[in-house]
Amino acid sequence: MSEADSHYFIDRPLGLGGSNWPAANYPYGSTKDGQLAVHHGVDFAALYGTPLFAVAAGEIVVAGGDQEILYGLRENFYGILVVIQLDQTHNGQPVYALYGHLSQTMVEVGEHVEPGQLIGETGSSGASQGPHLHLEVRLGENDYAHTRNPQLWMKPFEGRGTIAVRVVNQDGQLIRDFPVMLSRAASPRSTYRNTWTYTDDHVNGDDVFGENAVFGDMPPGPYWVRGVVDGHEFAEAALVMPGRTTAIILELPVP
């Protein structure tokens, strides 16, 4: 278990009418059990027309539809979208925040926005099955191939922290699409949360943490990160601290 430099650059995006907890059933890098495309961001449940706010100070570089310029997997993938290029950079690289599936935008390209400024409203435009917000973080380029897990960039709720997990085999290679469980140290056999490692290399691990799974907004304290292989359980300890990202490596005997 180790700590690396956290880079919590962005705030929460939703106003009243939405949940600022990312949906757990379709995390970054997953396919929702093969039902959907590999997820390049995180989703927030929200009513149609929920206000959306700038997550950080920056310049609006996209505001409108994606029927002509490709920002996602295909044309009209995000529908109506907004992209902010943050004023803040990371290791000299630009950082972008993308909002997808909006009903309308309230900003224009070239406009500078401040954190908390109204930029649009949620909708169900593009490749969407209902009203919600799709949020991405892109590093280096405003490009579908340059996404990172937003939960490593989003400030945790007050008093909470983040766990970045790197699940590897005994040769140090990343294990894809693998269920990972999290238990409180006081109840090691009781699963507190679960997630999956990233399905494939269509999404990127963080430049700092190199993770392939994340548990965000965790109450502080000791935990066990667990994986089961052929009926045998393997675990690593993780200590969550407020406002910090804890990085661990879970090694499993998987070919």
N, C-alpha and C positions, 0 to 999 in steps of 0.2 A: 504494500500500500504506500502511496506517495501523494504528494501535493505538487501541482504545477501551477503556473500563473493562470488564474481565472481571467476571462475577458468578457465580462458581463456588460456589453455595450448597449443593449436595447431594453426598453420597458415593455409593459403589456399593451396590446393593441386595441382592446375592446372597451366600449362603454356599456352602459346599462342595457340589458337585453341579451347579453352574451356571457359565456364562461371564459375566464382568462386562464383556465387549466387546459393544456393541450390534451386532445383526445388520446386515451391510452390504447384504443383498439386498432389504431393505424399509425404507429410511431414512424419517425424518420427511418428510411431504409427498409421498411417492411412492405409486404404486398397484401396485408389483411388476409392471410391464409390463401394467397393466390387469387384473390378476387379482383384485385386492382393492380395498377401499375406501381412499380417501385416508388415509394413516397419520397419526394425530394424536399419535403418540409414537414410542418405539423399543422393539424387542423384544430380550430376552435369552434365549438358549437355556439350558434347564435341565431336569434330570430332575424327574419328578413328586415333589412333597414336599420340594423344595429349600428350606431356610430363607430367609426374607426379612427384611431388617433395615431399620429406619428410616434414611432417607437424611439426615435432619436433625432437629433438635429441633423439636417442634411438637405440636399438638393433633389427635387423631383426630376427624375430622368425618363420616366415612363408614366403616362396617365391616359388611359383609354383602352381600346380593344387590341387583341393580338391576332386579328384575322390576316394581316398582311406581313407583320414581322414575327418571326418565330421566337417565343420566349420559353416555351415548354416542349413537351413531347411532340406536339403537332399544332397546326393552326387552330385557333379558338380553343386552346387547352385551358387557359386561365380566364377566358372571356374578358370582362372588364378588369383591369389590373392597375396597380400603382407600384412603382419602384422608387425607393429613396436611396441615393448614394450618400452614405453617412459622411459627416464632416470628419469623423474619427477614422483613422486607418489602423491596420494591424500588420506589424512587421513591414511597413511600407506599402502594403497592398490595400486597394480600395475595398470597402465593405458595402454590400447592398442588402436592403430589406425589401422583399417582394410580397405584396398583398394580392391574392387571387380570388376570383369569383364574385367581384363586387356587383352591386346594383347600380351604383353611380360613383363618380369621382368628384371631389370638391377642390381639386388643386390643378395646376397647369405645369407642364414641362418648363424647367428653368426656375421655378419658384423655390425659395428657400423656406423650409419649415422648421419649427421648434418642437421639442418633445411635448406631446399632449395636444398638438394642434389637430383639428378635425381635417381629415383628408378624404373621407368617403363614407359609404355605407355598405354593409354586407348584402350579399345577394346569392344567386345560384347560377351565374353566367358561366359559359364555357363547359368543360367536362365536370359537371357537378351533379350530385344526386339529391341536393337539397341545400337550403341556405346555411352557409357557414363561412368561416374565413380560413383560407390556406395561406400560411406564412412561411416564407423561406429566408434564409441567410445565404448570400453568395459572396465568395471571397476571391478577389483578383480580377474577375470579369463578371459582368451581368449576363451570365450564361447558364443554361440548364445543367451543364457538366461541372459547374463550379460551386455547387451547394455544400453547406455544412449543417450539422445538426443545430437547429435554433435553440434547443434547450441548453446548449453550452454557451450561448451568447445572451440569453435572456436573464435578467436579474431575478434571482429566486424571490419568492414571497418572503416577507419579513421573518427572520429567524430560521430560515431554511437553507439547505445547500444542495449540491449536485454530486452524483456519482458517475464518473466516466469509466466504463468497463471495456477492457480489451480481452476478448475471449479467443484463445489460441490453442493450437495443438502442440504436441511436444517438440515440434520443429520450429515453433514460433509463428506459424502461418495462421492467419485469421480464419476462424470457423464461421461459415455463413449460415444464416437462417436457422439459428439454434435458440431454443427457449432458455431464458435466464431467469432465475427466481431470486427474490430478495426477502430476507427474513430479519426481524429484529433479533439482536443478540440474546435477549431474554426468552425468545420463543423460536429457537433455531429450526424447528420442524414445521412451523406455521408460516405459509407464504404471505408476506405483507404486500408485495407487488410482483408483477412479472412483466417481461418484455421479450423481444427477440433480437438477435444480432442482425446486422444489415444483410439483406438478401444476397447482394452481389456488389461488384465494384462500380455500378452505375452511380452510386453516391460515395461521398468522401468522408473519411475520418478526419478529425480535427488535426490541424497542423501541430498543435501543442500536445494533445492527449493521444492521438492515434487510436481512438476507441472504435468499437463496433456495436456498442449498446450504451444507453444512457438512462439513468433514473433521475428525474428532475424534481425540484420542489420537495425535498426530503426533510422531515423533522430531524433535528440534530441528534446524534447518539451513535452507538455501535450497531453494526449490521453484519450479516453474512450474505455474500453473493454466491449463489449456488447453481450448479449444473449437474445433471444426471446423465450418465453414460452406462448403458447395459446394466441398469439397476443399481449402479454404484454412484454415490453422491460425492461431489468434489466442491469445496468451498474456500473462499478467501474472505478475510475480515475487511470491513470498510468502516471508517469513522467519519461521519458526516459532521461538518462544522458550519455554522451559519455564514452565509455569504461566500462560501468557498466551494471549489470543485475538488473532489477527492478522486484520484486515478488509481485503479487497481488492474492487475493482470490475473485472469483466471485461466489456468492451463489445464486442458482436458486430454485424455488419451484417445483422441479421435484421428483416424488416418487423414 
